[in-house]
Amino acid sequence: MLVASGGQQDFALVGPPRIRVLMMHSISLIQWLGAILFALAVLHTFSTKFFNQLAARKTRHAGVWHLLGEVEVVFGVWAMILVLFLFLLNGKTQALGYLESLNFTEPMFVFAIMVVAGTRPILWVVGEGVRRLSRLFAAAGHAYYFLLLSLVPLLGSFITEPAAMTLAALMLRDSLFQNAVSNRLRYATLGVLFVNVSIGGTLTHFAAPPVLMVAHTWGWDMSFMFMTFGWKAMVAVVLNAAIASWLFRHELGVMGNALEKVATPISYWVVGMHLLFLLLIVMFAHYPVMFLGVFLFFMGYVSAYARQQERLILREALLVAFFLAGLVVLGGQQQWWLEPVLMSMSADAVFYGATALTAITDNAALTYLGSLVEGLTDEFKVALVAGAVSGGGLTVIANAPNPAGLSILRGRFEGGVVNPLFLLLGALYPTLIAILAFRLL
């Protein structure tokens, strides 16, 4: 029989030799199926516009096509197909054993933090702070845009990247993206936002998923992170936001409209409680039993003070969690080819290799695989993490918070679809800036 142990793919073969041979072929088949389904899922993310066009024809199965056109659903659907194959080939026990060996803490955490960070009191306090700071500058609208793409992503090092992504995306949605601006500006903004959030979480050792995967194993603390990654990331974040602000300076006048709006005052008591809930969820980010308990208490509190709330983004957060859970299930079958690819590289090559591989798999998965290997040099470790975060904005699946930003801003794009190729192009120059910052500074 096939027995799952504690790791994601650590299986032991027991039983008569003939059965062992059959099961070894079964394992190989599952691994190949996992890789093929992962490739199909990546291809599917680039094809969502096609499915949305099918849904628009209002055919008999328009609802199914619309579902398949949701980017957040893609990896969950293909993960379900993989699980179905596991059931058919290895049986219920082995399929459940594989699922139970996986860690779904990140999808659950992203769901909870996204809902709390997207509430009206949290948006109000962060928004007011950014607006007041923007008004200190002559071109307040341009400054507001610059701060949304620089200061808020850097906050991700303290309130976590998913929370920073949620806040920045919601504020951009209600300011820049509600105006008739060019598609070039929309995709450039999305690209800069994704890249800056990815590298902006490296000031600390607890906020960015790819850093979390290795910080404890490799003994990286906050001081090491800031001296090795943080200050370089700050330079790149500021430069990326400044270049975008200058390139699109003629279109950013509309940002001034957001500063003229007078926000409805909110009770400081309610704001304080929301900040407390946010802090508690961040503090217990690695303990689902705690942060989900805090989240459930938060839901009750929101019901009690409904008049000072707006619609919770439960649907968007659930879709993002489903996306990430699917990525975890499919990603668990990619170690057999990803690890040899990474480990065959030198420290210099692994930086660029990790940047490129991040475009087709979650950057946290790459760093996690690196943490499993003994005897890596410090130079190799730094290069792996730097490359992984540098490429975190190239695609939707490159960094865990990206689906959160996409789900919030997607409705502001033509047809409700974000073109993956245009996103890649929009993220190229900020990615290049990040690469230069980490390699030359």
N, C-alpha and C positions, 0 to 999 in steps of 0.2 A: 504493500500500500504506500501511498504518498503522504508523509507527515509534515505538517508545517511547523516550523520553530518560530522563535521570537522575531526574526528579521523579516523584511519585506519579501525576500525571495529565497530564504534559506530552507530548502526542503531536503528531507532525508528519505532515501529509498530503502525499504525493507521488504522481505518476502523472498520467494524462490527466484533463482537467476533468470528464468524465462520471463517471469512477471516483471522483474527489474528492467530487463531490456525493453519491454513494451512500455513501461512507465517512463523510461528515459526518452523514448521517442515522443511520448505524450508531453513531457516537459518541453522538449525542443519545439514541438508543434505549437504549444501555447505561447512560447516566447516569440516565435515567428508571427503568430496571429496577433499578439500584442503589438509588435512593431508595425505590422501591416495596418491594423486598426488605428494605431496612433498616427501613421502617415495619412490615412484616409480622413481622420479627424482634422489634421492640419490643413489638408486640401479642402475640407468642408468649410473651414473658417474663411477661406478665400472665395467660397462659392455661395455665400448666404444671399447675395443679391439675386442670383439665379433662382433660388427657391422663393424669394419674395416676389419675383416677377411671375412665377407660376401661381402663387397665391392670389396675385392681383387679377388674374384671369377669372377668378371666382368659379373654378371648376368644382366638381363634386368633392374633391379632397383638398379644397383650398385651406382648410384648417390645419391639415397635416403639413402642407407646404409652408404655411406661415410659421408653424412650430419649428420646422427644420431651418427656417430663415433667421431664427433667433440665435445670435452668436453665443449667448450664455448657455444655450441648450446643447450645443454641438458636442462637447467632450462628455457630457453626461449621457447622451444617447449612445455614443460609441463605446463608452465604458459599460453600459448595460448590455451591449452586444457581446463584449468580452466576457462579462460575468455569465451570460447565457452559454457561451462556448465552454466555460469552465464547468458549469453544471452538466453539460452534455458529455464532455470528455472525461472529467474526473469525479463527477458526482457531487452531491450536496455538501458532504462533509469537507471535501477539499476546497470547494468554491468558497464556502463560508470561512474556512481556515485562512484562505488568502485575504479575504476582505477584513477579517479580524486582525490580521497581521499589519494592516496599514494604519497610518496615523491621520485621522480626520480632524485634528485639533484646529489646523489653520482654516479650513472652510467654515467651521463653526464660529471661530473667533472673528473672521472677516464679516460673517453675517451679523453678529452681535454689535461689533464696533461700527459697522456701516449704519445700522439703524439708529444707534445712539448719536453718532457724529452728525447724522443728517437731520436731527431734530431742530425745530425753530430756535430754542434757547441757545444751543451751541453755535448755530449759524449766526445768530444775532451777536453774540459776544465776540466771535472771531471777525465777523464782517464789520462790526463797529470799530474794532481795533485797526483793521486794515484801512478802512475808509478814513479814519482820523489821521492815520499816518500819511495817507495819500494826499490829504488836503494841505500838508506842509509843503508840498511841491507846487511849482507854478503850473505845470501841466498835470493836474491832478488825475485826469482820466488815464493818461499814459502811465502815471505812477501806480495807479490802482491795478492796471494790467500787469505791470512789472512785478508788483508785490505778490499778486496771485500766483505767478509762475516762479517766484523765487522764495519769498518768506514762508508761504504756506507749505510748499514741498519740504523745506528744511525743518518745519515743525514736525514732520514725520519721524524725525529722529527721537522725538519725545512722546508724541501721542500715537505713534505707530504709523506706518505708511498707508494702510487702508483708510485710517481716519483722515489723514492729510489729503489723500486722493478724493475722498468723499466731499470734504469741505471745499477744496479747490474747484472740483467739478460742479458742485451745486452753485457756487458763487459765479463761476464763469457762465453756467447755463442761464442764470437770472440777470446777467449783465451783457457780456459780449455776444453770446450765442442767441439771444432773443432778438438781435438786430439783423438787418439785411447786410451782412458782411460777405466777403468773397470766400469761396471754398478754399482758396490757398491759405487764407488766414485761419480758417477753421482747422484744417489739417495740420498746419504748422503749429498752432496752439496746442492741439492734442498731442502732437509728437514731442514738443518741448515739455509739456506737463508730464507725460509718461516717463521720459528720460530723467527729468529733474526729481520726480518722486522716487525713482529707482536709486539714484545716486544720493539723493538728499537724506536718505535714512541711514547713512553710514557714519554719522557723527557719534553714534552710540552703538553698543553691542546688543541691544535688545529690541530694536524697532523694525529692522529690515529682515524679511524672511531668509534671504541667502546668507546673511550674517548670523542670524539665530541658529542656523543649521550647523555652524562650525565654531561659534564663539566659545562655548563651554569645552568642547573637545580639544581645541587648540589653545585654550587659556588666554583668549583675547578679552581685555577689559576696556572700559570707556577711554582711558588714557591712550591705550594702544590704537584704538579705532580712530580717535581724533587726529593723532599725530601721523598715522599711516594713510588714512583715507579721508577723514572728515574735512580738514582744511582744503584739501584738493577738490573735494566735492563741492564745497562752498564756492570756490573760484569758478568751477564749471557751471554751477547752477545760476550764479549771478550773471555770468557771461552769456549763457544761453537765453536767459530772460531779457537781457539788455539787447542782444542781437535781434530777437523777435520784436521787441518794442520799437527798435529803430527801423527794421525792414517794413513794418506795417504801420508806421507812425501816422500815415495819412488816413487810415481807417479806424484808428483807435479813439477818435474824438467821441464816438458813441459811448465810450466807457464813462464819460462824464455824466451821462444820464443816470447811471446807477448811483452816483454819489449824491445826486440831487434828491433822491427818494428819501423820505423820512420814515425810518423804521418804527413800527409800533412798539412802544416801550413794553418790556417784559419784567415781571417781578424778579428782583435780585435773588430772592429766596429760591425761586424756580430755577434760575440760571445756575446758582450755586449747587443745587441738588443734581442737576444734569451733569455739571462738571465733576461732581463726586462720583456719580455712576460711571462716567467715562474713565476717570482715574482708576476706579476699582477694577473695571474690565481690563484695562491696560496692565495693571499690577498682576492680575491673575491670568495673563494671556496664555500661559502654558498649562492651565488647570481647568479643563472644561467644566468639571463639576462645580467649580467656584464661579467662573465668569458667566456661565449659563444661569446659575442661581441668581446672581446679581442682575442679569438681564431680565429674568422673569419678574423680579421685584420692581425693576425699572418699568416694565409694562404696566404693572398695577399702579405705579405712581403716575404715569402718563394718563391713565384713565381717570384718576382722581383730579387731575389738573388739565382736563381736556380743553378748556377755553383758551389756554395759553400755548396750545399745541397746533400743529398742522398735520396733514396726513403723513404717517410714518412710511418710510420707503421699504416696507416689508417685502413687496413683490420683487423689487429690484435686488434687494439683499439676498433673497432666497434664490433667485436666478444665478447670482454671482457665486453663492455657496455651492449650488449644483454644478456649475462650471468647474470650480476648483476641486470638488469631490471627484468629478469625472477625471480631472487631470491627475489626481492622486492615484486612482485605480489604474488608468492607462500607464502612467509614469512608473508604476511599480514593476512593469514588465520591460522596461527599457534599459535596466542596469547592465544586462549582458552585452550590449553593444556600446553604450555610452561610456562605461568605465574604461574599457580598453582604448577607446579613442582618446579620452582625456589623458590617461596614464602613459600613452606613447609619446606625448609631447614634452618639449622642454619648457622651462619657465616662461620664456618669451613667446613660444608658440601657443602655450596654453591660454595666455591672455587673449590673443586674437581668436583662438579656437573657441574659448568659452563665450566670447562676445558673439560669434557667429552661431554657435549651437543654442544660445539663449533664445534666438529668434524662433526656434522650432520646439523648444521645451522650456518649462519653468526654470528660472535661474536658481531657485532654491534647490531644485533637484540636482543640478550640476554640482553645487557646493556640497550638498549632502553626500554625493558619491565620493567626492574628494576627501571628506572627513572619515570615510571608511578605510582609507588606504594608509598603511603604516609607513613611516620613514620619509615622508615628504619634506623637502627643504622649506624653510621659511619663505624664501623667494617664490617658490612654486605656489604655496598657500596664498600669499598676497596677490600673485598674478591671477590665480583662479577666481578669487572673490572680486577683484577689480574688473576683470573681464566680464564676469557674470552680471554685475550691476551696471556696467557700461552699456550692455546690450539690452537692458531691461525695458526699453521703450520701443523696440523695433516692431513688435507685434503685440496682439492682445494677450497671447499666452506667455509672453516673455517674463512677466512679473505678476505676482499674485494680485496686487491692487488694480492692475489695468482693467480687468473686467468690470470693476466697480465704477471707474471713470467712464467706461464705454456705456454701461447701462444707463447712466445719468445723462450723458450728452448725446447719445445716439439719436434721440428724437429731434434734435436740432439740425441734423444733416438731411440732405435731400433723400426723400423716400424712407427716412428712418434707418438708413444703412450707411455704415462707415466702411469705405473701400479699403481693404487691407493693404493694397499696393500704395495708395495715396498716403496712408498712415505711415508706411515704411519710408516713403520719400520725405514726409514731414519730420520724421525722427532722425534722418541721416545726419544733418549738420549738428544737432545737439549731441548725438552719439559720438561724432568725430571729436567734438570739443571735450567730451568726457574722456575719450581715449587719450587725447593729448594731455589732459590734466593729470591723469593717473600715470602716464608713462614718462612725461617730461618734467613734472614738478617735483 
